[in-house]
Amino acid sequence: MLAMIRNGERLDFATQLRLTLYLSVPSMVAQLSAIAMQYIDAAMVGSLGAESSAAIGLVSTTTWLFWGFLSAAATGFSVQVAHLIGANNAAGARSVLRQSIVAVLLFSIAVGALGVAISGPLPGWLGGDESIRVEASGYFRIFAFFLPALQFSFLSGAMLRCAGNMKVPSMMGVAMCMLDVAFNFLLIFPTRELSIGSLSITMPGAGLGVKGAALATVMAETIVAGVLTWYMVKRSDLLKLSQEQGSYRPRRNTLVSAVRIGLPMGLEHAAISGAQIMTTVIVAPLGIVAIASNAFAVIAESICYMPGYGLGEAATTLAGQCYGARRYSLVSRFGNITVGAGMAIMGAMGIVMYLLAPQIMAIMSPVEDIRTLGVEILRIEAWAEPMFGAAIVAYGFFIGLGQTIAPATLNLLSIWGVRLTLAALLAPTMGLKGVWLAMCIELCLRGLVFLILLVVNRSRMHRLENSLNNQ
């Protein structure tokens, strides 16, 4: 069906809706698999006690910061590929892919080296308690060392999705979840006896605790990165590199375009993650229970917004290919469909989260104080989910158009100007609930502004369509 966009064929509303579902459902499955992996990690580490949970929670915002850098680097190239494919220039898309392989490899090595270098003092910088700093450092050091593998997972997944292949990245997302579970069983816990009915089985284990959780995750990511990269360069119809010879040396115009698209995203990720780190600094003095509750609630809430990110990825592909094919009216229609669907799905997920918050937190931790506080803050956040959906999907839509400066600036101003300010004001009197109330207010405001930007962009696409028709 994506070929219909490139070939200029007419797409009625039913076809547009089917295409949106075709692209978004596999991506949502992959996102939910990633969340399932986080749930499993949290539950397994949570069984080790509050301090182990807090150790991972303390550095989680910094891992998101580094993830954001790698994601921005991959997106800077993959959006170019989407535009070229939309313009029926597959050879040009493969040329950009070759250049991206070298560029992101060098970038990820540099970012990984930085992560390893700061892993020692990082927990202290974040205000973590002395009792959790060693475990937190070890977890982050392992994560940073494997960042080049994660970079290629991001790159190959983004390239395949922008080429219209959602299925393979989604299948590998599910596979990564299954691998992570298997490795967790082997690496987190020591050798122990498991009873299944009347049977008793000896389960071997390394007993590495928090470090085992980190190793399990990066091992799963590395395997998946290898498979995705192989499929991209060897099997993808549009992207496989055996179709012609070409240089892997990054060219100036490709790098400039990648920086133009990716740099605002990277700076935005840095700003957002910096804000999340500042949130961690605000939460850390509230105690280990608050740190652990905050970390578990973030993971629990992610099951609501990951369908939004799946739709956002579909919006990126659809907007990118339609824009590259110069089908501007179709750009607007897909924007309306994807953002509307994101708001509806995340609104429904917010209702589910509100109702099932006690059961969700019971999965995450056996500690009653952590569970009670987690339920309270999840129910605050549930009210923001529809507008959060608008912000997430609209952001993916604008990425597909290569318009990253305005959305990135909006995210920056909203989080630093509204969320952090309110959190700092409310935390001393309301504790962790005040921090999450500030988040709820900010997300609603951000979603509203993104909807306004979507209306403004609709007018721009209308002008471009008229200009094209008058040529």
N, C-alpha and C positions, 0 to 999 in steps of 0.2 A: 504493500500500500504506500510506502514511502516513495516508491518510484513514481506514483501518480503525482506527487508534489513536484518532483524533478522534471517530469515530462509535460507539465502544464495541464494535466487532466482535471476535470471538474470533480470536486469532492462535496457531496451533500452533507447535511448535518449528521445523518446516521453514520456515514463513512468517517467523518471527523471524530465522532464519539468512539467508534470502533478502533480507530487508529490510536486515539488517546489511551484507551484501555489496553490495547495490544502492547503499547510501549510502557505504560505505567505499572501494570499488574506484575510482570516479572521483576521490575525494579523494586516494587513494594515488598515482594516476597524476599528479595535479597536484603532489603533494609530490615525487615522483621527478623530475618535470620541473624543479622548482625546484632540486633537487640537481644534475641534469644541467647546469643553467645555472651553478651554482657550480663544478662540475668544469671546464666549458669556460672560465670566467673564470680559474680557477686555472691551468689548463694554458697558456692564452694569456699570462697575466701571468708565469707561471713561466718561459716561454721568454725573458723579458727579463732574467732573472738573480735571484739570491737577494735582493738589496736591494729590488727592486720587489715581490717576494713578501712580504718582511718588512714593507714599508710598509703594505700592505693588512692583513696579519695583525695588525699593532700596533693598529689602530683597529677591528678586527672586533668585539671584545667591546663596544665603545662603540656601534657601529651596532646590535648586538643589544639593548642597553639602550634605545635610542630606538625600535626596532621594538616592544619590549615595551610601552612607553607607549601607542603607537598601537593595538596589538592589544587592550590592556586597555580603552581607550576604546570601541573598536568592540564588544567583547564585553559591556560594561555595558549596551548597548542591544539587541544581537542576542539575548541570552538572554531579555529581556523579550518580544521578538517571538516566540520559540519557545514560551514559555508561553501567550501570547495566541492563537497559531495552534492550539496543542494544545487550548485551550478553545473553539475555533471562533469566535474574535473577530478576524476578519481586519481589520475596520475599525479596531479598537483597535491592531492591529499596525502598520497603515499610519500611524496617528497618531504612534506612537513613532518610526517611521522618519522622518517629516517633522522631528520635533524633533531627531533624532540628526544629521541633515544639517548643521544650523546649529551644533550643539554641537561636533561633532568637527572641523568646519572651523576654528572659532575655536581649539580646542585644538591642532590640528596646526600652525597658523600660529605659535602661541606656542612650541611645542616646536622647530619648524624654526628660528625666530629664535635660540633658545638654542643650538642646534647650530652655526649659522653663527658665533655670537659666540665659542664656545669652540674652534672648529676650529684656530685658530692655535697656542695654547699646548698643546692636547691631547696631541700626541705627546711633548712634553717632560714633561708630568705623568705619562705612562705609562712613562717611563724609556727611551724609544726612543733608539737611536744617532743622533747628529747627521746621519749620512749619509742617513737615511731620513725625517727629520722633514718636510721640505718636501713630498715626495710624499704622505706620510701625511696632512698637513693639507689638501692640495688634494683628495684623495679624499674625506675626510670632509665638507669644505665643500660639495662638489657633492651628496653624499648628503643632507645636512641641508636644502639649499635646496629639494629636491623632496619633502620629507616630506608636505606636504598631498596630493600626488597619491598617495603610498603609503597615506596614511590612508584615502582613498576606495576604494582597492583592497581594503584590509582590511575596511572597513565593508560595501561592497557584496557581497564574497565571503561574509562572515559572515552577512549578512542572507539571502542566497539559500540558503546551506546550512541555516540554521535554519528556513527555509521548506520545506526538503526538496529543493531544487534543487542537487544536487552536480555535475551534468553541465556546466552553463555555466561555473562557476568553474574546473572542471578543464580544460575545453577552452581557456580563456583562460590557464591556467597553462602549458599546452603551447605556446600561441602566444607567450607572453612569453619562453619559452626560445628559440624560433626567432628572434624579433626580436633578442634579446640577442646571439645568435651572429652575426647579420648585422651589427649595429651594431659588435660587437667587431672584426670583420674590417676595417671601414671606419675605425674610430677609434683602435684601439690601435697598429696597425702603419703604417709609412710606405708610400708607393707602392712596389710591388715586382713582380717577375716571378714568376709561378707556372707551373710546368711540369706538364702533365698528359699523360703519354705523350710524343708528339712535338710536342704543341702547347705554345706559350708564350703566357700571357695576362698582360697588365698589370693588376694589381689596385690600384685607387686606394686611398689611405689617408691619414689625417690625422697619423699618427705621434705621438699624444698619450700613449702609454704608459699609466701608472697612471690619469691623468685620463680617458683614453679609455675605460678599463674602467668607471670610475664613470659617465661620461656614457652609455655603452651601456646599462648596467643601469637607470638612472633614466628614460631615454627609453622603454625597453621597458615599465617599470612604469607610466609615465604613459599610454601608449597603452592598455594593458590596463585601467587604472583608469577611463578614459573609457568604454570599451566596457561594462565591468561595471556602472558607474553608470547608463548609458543603459538597459541591459537591465533593471536592477532597477526603475527608476522608470517605464519605458515598456512593458515586455513581460511581466514576471513576473505570473502569474495572481493570486497572493495579495497581491503588494506594489505593483503599479503604481499610481501616485498619481492617475491620471485617474478613478478609480472614485468619488471624492467630493472635495469641497473640504475643506480643513483648514488649521490654523495651523502654521507652521514655528517658532513661538516655543517654546523649551523650557519645559516646565512643571515646577514644583517637585517634584511627586511622581515624575515620570519621571526627573528629574535625581538625586533622592535614591536611587531604585532603581538607576540606572546607577552612581552612586558606591558604593553598598553592594556591588554585584557587581564593579565594575571596580577600585575602589580597592585592595582586598586583592591583586588580580592585578597592578596597577601597582606596588604596593610590593614584591610578591614578585619581579616582573621586575627592579625596581631593585636589590633585594638580590642576586638571582641574577647579574644582569649586573655589579653591583658586585663580586661574588665572582669573576666571570670576569675583570674588570679587575684585581682583586688577583692572580689567577692569572697574567695577563699581566705584572704587576709582578714576580711570582716568577720567571717564565720569562725576562723580558727580560735580566737579568744573565747568563743562560746563553749568550748570544751570538746572532748572526744566524741561524745554522744551527738552533738550538733554536726561535727565534721562527717561522721559516719552516716547520720540521717540525711544530710545534704547530698552526699555522694550516692547513696542508695536511691533517694527520691529522683535525682537527675536521671539515673538509669531507668527507674520505673516510668518516669514521664516520657522517656524516649520512645516507648512503644506507641504513644499517641502521635508523636510528630514524625516518626520515620515513614509512615505512608505519605505524609506531605513531602518529604524529601524524595520519595519514589516518583511522585507526580512532578516534582520540580525537575528531576532528571529527564522525564518525558517532555516537559515544557522546553528544556534546553535543546533537546534534539529537534523537536517540532519547529520551534522558533528559528533555530539555526538553519535548518534545511529550507524552510519556507523563505527566510530572508535571503539566503544564498540564491534561491531560485527566483527571487524578485516577485514573490506572490504576497504582497503586503497585506491585502485584505484577509488572506488566510492566516497571516501572523496574528492579527487581532482576534480572529475567531478562536484560534487555538489558545490564546491567552485567556479569553473569557471562560472557555470550557475547563481548562486545567485549574485555574484559580478557583472557580466555582466548585469544582469537584474536591479540591483540597480543603476548602472551608467546610464543606458538608461532611467529608470523611473525618476530619480532625475534630469537628464539633461532636460527632457521634462517639468518637474515641474518648473525648473529654468526659462525656456522660458516663461511659463505662468505667473510666479511671476514678471518677468521683464515687461511684457505687461500690467498686471492688477494691478501693484503696487498702482496707485492712487485710484482705487476702493477698494483695500484691506485696505489701510490706512483710507479711508473714513468710513469704517465699525468700525474701532478701536477707532477713536477719532473725536469729532466735532471741535477740536481746530486746526485752519488752520496752525499755525507754526509747530505743532507736525506732522501733516499730510505731509507737504512739506518736512521736513527733513527726515521723515520716508520713503518716496518714493525714495529719493536720495540714502539712504544707502541700501535699499532693492535691488535696481538695481545694486549696486556694488557687493553685495553678490551673485546675480543670476549667475554670471560667474563661481562661485566655485562649484556649485551643483553637476556636474558629478563626480568630484574627491572626493567631500565630500561623495557621495554615495559609492564610492570604499572603503573609509576608514571605514564607518559605517558597511557595510555588511561584509567586511573582518574581522573586529574586532569581530562581532558576530560569524563568522566561527571559528576563533581561540579560542574563549571562549568554543565552543562546543568540541574542542580537549583538553580542559584543559590547553592550552598554553596561559597564561595571562601575563607572565612577559615581554616578548619582545613587544607585542602590547601596554601594559600599559606604558612601558618605552618610546616607540615611541611617544605616545600621550603626555606624560609629557614633553619630550624634545622639541617637536614641538610647543606646546602651550606656554611654558615658554621661550624657546629660540628664537622663531621666532615671534609669535603673540604679546606677551606682549612687547617685545623689540621694534618692529615696531610701536605698538600702542603708546607707550610712546614717541617715536620720532616724530610721525606724528600728534598726538592730539593737541599739542600747536599751530601748524600752520594751520591744516586742520579741527580741531574740531572733531565732531563725525564721519564725513566722513573718516577721517584718521584712526580712530579706526576700522571701518568696512573694509577699504582697507587692513589693516594689517591682519584682519581675513580672507579675501578672499585669500590673498597670502599664508598664512599658511595652509589653508585647501587644496589648490591645491598641495602644497609640501607634506603634510601628505598623501594624497591619492596616490600620486606617489610612496612613500616609501612602503605603504601597498601593492600595486600591486607587488613590488619587493619581499616583504616577501611571497606573495602568490606563486610566481614562485619558490622561495627557498623551500617552504613547499611541492610543487608538487614533487620536487626531493626527498625529505625525504619520502613521501608516496610511491614513486616508489621503493625506497630501501626497505622499510618495506614489500611491496607486494612481491618483489623478494625473500626476506628472508623467508617469509611465504610459498611461493611456493616451496622453496628448502628444507623445513623441511620434 
